Amino acid sequence: MCKNEYSENAHFRQAEGRQRPKVEPVRYNDAKHKKKGRIMNIREEAHKMKLASPRLAATTGEMRNSALSHIAEELDRRKDIIFEANRTDLSNAEKAGISGAVIKRLKFDEGKLKSVIDGIAQLISLPDPIGKVQLARELDAGLTMYRISCPIGVIGVIFEARPDALVQISTLCLKSGNCAILKGGKETAETNRVLFRTIYEAACEAGLPEGCMLQAELHNEIDELLGCEGDVDLLIPRGSNRFVRYIMDNTKIPVMGHADGICHIYVDSECDFEKAVPVILDAKCQYTAACNAVETLLVHRDIAEEFLPKIAEALRGAGVKIRGTKEVSEIIPCEIMGEDEFRTEYLEL
């Protein structure tokens, strides 16, 4: 998450090439929430974070790594409180009739905690991304141009209802010296609140500036965040294609958007069947609610008659529903898929 003089130009060109917002971002209304006993205004807080961002950028790699280490310790120490908050979110989700695939994504248990703590340890082991000379070019005698990595500044991230994403995003921002405004899905509001408080307090206790992080909790604050051009340097929306498009169409802030997570596996004619089958099973079944779970399987026609029955048996044994083209249905029994299903993200078996 670093920028340089070239990436700034790239963002500028992107903003020029994109249409102006279709509608003006919604002005801030009365639906504000409290921070330390007072009403919080996202725009005011974003401006304060912008002023604080040089202080975070100036911290040493050792200081940021120390903060990350303390965050990992505090997450483990407060895990019972975190799990209790998550049980509340899961109970509310079940009462609201949310699908099982989504509920699986909301869950934050011992396994998820271990995963995020391991991820923090891996972050700590990485070299400091700040201040790296990426390019040096002598333009003239005594005149050399350098491209040196530096933090972007203030990054706003709007992400899906997945508590582990909050930990991953916040710690990545801290490692790279970026202030972060975080807005997670409402389905994990209780878990996100406890996780954020744990991470923020640990970061401040380790000596990072108080303006290093902010949590937005109300839905309308998304629109307020979109109007923070000049204070927020980059927006990263995670969610549906429609949601990402809405963000891009309604802000002047540079946006790093993405499309649906429609992942493919291609099985070549010379593949090892013994390796291919477990790889496909793991990619589909290990975490079906994840955006990188495989949705589409492409098989070379030369091995289709031999391979498809093997993989179909394995997938059906794992509870996976198979839909295929007419050619596939002539080899294995399956429902005929529509052309649009090549562009469909299922997030379930």
ABEGO torsion letter per residue (X at the ends): XBBBAAAAAAAAAAAAABBBBABBBBBBBABBBBBGGBBBBAAAAAAAAAAAAAAAAABBAAAAAAAAAAAAAAAAAAAAAAAAAAAAAAAAAAAAGBBAAAAAAABBBAAAAAAAAAAAAAAAABBBABGBBABBBBABBGBBBBBBBBBAEBBBBBBBBBAAAAAAAAAAAAAAGBBBBBBBBAAAAAAAAAAAAAAAAAAAAAGBBAAABBBBABAAAAAAAAAABGABABBBBBEBAAAAAAAAAABABBBBBBBBBBBBBBBBAABBAAAAAAAAAAAAAABAABAABBABBBBBAAAAAAAAAAAAAAAAAAGBBBBBBAAAAAABBBBBBBAAAAABBAGBX
